[in-house]
Amino acid sequence: MNVEFILLALSPLFGLAMLFEYKRAKSSYNLKEFILNAGLALSHQISDLLALLLLMPFFHWLHVHFSLLSVELNVLTITLAFVLQDFCYYWFHRASHRCNWLWCAHIVHHSSVNMNFSTAMRQSLFYPVVGMWLFWLPLVILGYPPKLVFTIVAINLAYQFFVHTEQAPTLKWFGMLFNTPAHHCLHHARNVHYIDKNYAGVLIIWDKLFGTFVEPINGNAPKYGVAQRTYAVSFADVLLTPWTILFQNLKRQESWKKKLLLLIDKPEKLKQLDFR
């Protein structure tokens, strides 16, 4: 599949970036967490590959029978596809912070108290389960071939690898339009002023348009991790504990209606439980 091939092909570049960063900022790395991040990345790629193998026939069926347009692929329409996919990614990312069901997968990415390139690998194998792929369906229904859509998704995700660092220069002019490490470091912060800001994938313009953009505040350096809980450097803790917390909260609800509402409610509404 294009997604896995593109990310696999770029893995030597990712490795070189991490090596260069490590030489400049060894304190942000530790071996145990690096191994955890690599393991999470591998499990995520396997689950994504399986999901694509299972779902690609459905995407093709949807494209053939329900496409609104017959899109002729050229520089203009492919560029538009990149912009539209990035727009969809913004809303997926924003929803992942505001909906418990999606947050249980996405919290894995935010559970580290360090910010470096290896943090970009820290992904959940549950993304296909919670329905990340649903956010790419509008492009398929619009008329873009599924393989092109998922190729663009892969390129978008590859770009995002490079915004996970504190070692980049301030890219002031570039950052007027595009997401930069300075923007994304704030997104990973648990400081109250930075929480739920800078959701951008590639283009920072969506945050500026929809009121979620924030710039660094003097004297308020980012502190990384999630506000609700400190997670152990443990595959089971970062991957499974968010689901355990959600299910324990669901059990306390008196009706199915309340259970369903809790699934789509904000993460801060969950009662945090300590299982360690």
N, C-alpha and C positions, 0 to 999 in steps of 0.2 A: 504494500500500500504506500501511496505517496508520502503520507505523514511520517511514517516510521523511516522510510528511506531517506527523506530529507534530513531529519534529525540525526539519523545514524551517520549520514555522509558528513554532517557538520560536527560530529563528536570530536574529531581531532582538534578543530578550532576551539571548541568549548574547553577541551583539556588544556590547550596552550594558554587560554585566557585565565583559567584557574591557577595554572603554574605561575604565570606572571603576577597575578594578584597575590598568591601565597608568598612570593618573594618580597612583596612590598608590605604585606599586612598579615604576618604569621599569626598574630594574636586573635584574628577573627576565625581561624580554622582550628579544629581539633579532630583527631583521627576518628574517634568514635562517631561523631556527628557526620563526618564526611562519608563514612561507610553507611550510616543510616540513610543519608540523602541519596547516595548511589543506589541503595536497595529500593528505596521508594520510587526512584526514577525507573528502575528496571520493572518493578511490578506495575507501575502506571503504564509503561509502554506495552507490556504484555496484555493488560486489560483493554487498552485502546485498540490494539491490533485485533483482538478477538471480537470486540464490539463492531469494528469496521467490517470484518469478515461476515458477521451476522447481519449487519444493518445495510450494507451496500446494495443488496438486491432491492430492499425497500426504497432506498434513495433513488435508484434508477427507475423503479416503478413510478414513484412520485414525479420524477422529472419527465418521464414519457407521457404520463396521463394527466398531470395537473399543472404543468408549466404555464404560466400566464403569458410568456413571451418566447419567441424563438430568437435567442441571443446570438448574434454573429460575433465570434471572438476576434477582437482586434485590440490594438493598444488602448484605445479609449474604453472599451467595455471591460477589459481585464483590469485596468486601473480603477474603474468604478467598482468592480467586484472587490478589490482590495479595500477600498474605502467603506463599502457596505458591510463587509465582513468585520472590519474593525469596529464599526458602529454596533454590530450585533455583539461583538466581544465585550464592548463597554457595558452593555445591558446585562449580559451574562455575568460579568464580574461584579457589577453593582448588585444584582439579585443574589449572588453568592454570599454577599455580606449582610443581606437583609432578610434572608429566608433560611430558617433552621435546617430544612431538608438539604439545601445546596451547601450551606455553611459546614455541615458535617464532613463534606468532602474537602471543601476549600480551606478549612482551618488548618489542615495538615501543612499547607504551604506557608502559613503565618506562624506556626508554632515554634519556630527557632528564635532564639534571642540573639543570633548573629546575622549579619547581613553580608553575604559574599556570593560569588558566582555559584557555589555549590547549593545555595538556598534555592536557586532556580530549579534544581533537580528535585526538590522536595515536593512531590506531587502525590495525590491520592489515586489509588486504583479504583476508587468508587465513582470517579467522574462519569463514566458511561452509565452507571446505575442511577445516579441522581438526574441524568438527562441533559448533560452539557450539549450533546449532539442536537437537541431540539432547537438550540439557538442558531444553528446553521441551516435549518430547513427553509427559512424565508428566501435564501439565495437560490436554493434548488427549485422552489416553487416559482420564483421569479423567472427562472429559465436557464440558470447556469448549470453546466454539467457537474455532477457530484464529485468527480475526480478533481476538477479544477477547484471546487470549493474547498476540499480538504487539503489540497496542495497549498492554497492560500492560508488556511488555518495553520499549517505547519510552518510556513514562512513567518507568519505573525508570531507564533510561539518562539521560533528561533530568534527573532529580533528581541523578544522580551528577556531572553537569557542575559543579554548584555546590559540590561538596566538594573541588574541585581549586584551592585557593587558600590562601595563608598570611595573607591580609588579613582573614579573618573573625574576629569576636569569639569568645571561649570560650563555647560554648553548653552550659553545664554540665547544666542540667536536661533540655534537649532531647536532649542526648547520652547520657542514661541509656538511651534507647530507640532513638534514631535515629543513623545514621552522620553525622558532622560533618566539616568540614574538618580539625579537629584530629586526628581519628582517621585520616583518609585521608592526611594528610601523612606520618604515621608509616608507613603502608603503602607509600608510595613511597620510603622511606628505604632506603639500603644498609647502615646501621649494623647490626651483628650482632644487637643486641637487638630490632630492629624488623623484621628480615627475616621474611617469611611470617606476618605478623600483620595483623589488621584487614581481613579480606576483604569486609566488609559491602558490600551495595549500598545499600539504604535503611535496613534495621533492623540495628543493631549487636548486637542480642540473640543472633544466631547465633554471633558470635565469643565472646561471654560463655558461651554454652552449650557450645561445642565446643572451648574451650581455646585460641583463637587471638587473644584480646583483649590489647592492650597499651596502656598509658598513657605519656605522656612521662616520660622519666627526667631528673632534674635534671643539667645539665651535659653532656647527650648530645643536642644539637640534631641534627635529621635532615639527612643528606647524601644528595642525590638521585642516582638512576641505578641501575644494576645492579652487583652485586659482581664478576661474572665478567669484565666488559669495559667499556671506555669507547667509546661509539659516536660516530661523526662526525655532524655535522649534514648528513646525506646520505640521500636517499630510498633509494638502493640499499643503503647500509650498514645502516640500521636495519631495512629490510624484508627484505632477501635474505641478509645475512651470517649471521643465526641459522640459516637453513636450510642454508647452505653448511657451517657448523660441524657441524650434525647429520649431514648426509650424509657428510662426511669421517670422522666418528666411526663411522658405520654401516659404511663401507667397511673399517674396521679390524677389524670383528668377524668371527670365523671361521665362524660358522654362522648360519642364518636364525633359529634360536631366540634367539641372543644379540642379533641385530639387532632382533627384535621386543621383547625385554625392554628394550633400550636406548630404544626409542621411548616406552615407558611409565615409564622410570626417571626419577630426579630430575635436574634441570638441572645440579646441581653435579657429577654423575658424568661430564659431558662434558669432554673435553680441549679447552681453548680454543686457537684458532688465529688468527693475525694475518694478514690479507690485504692490509693497507695498505702 
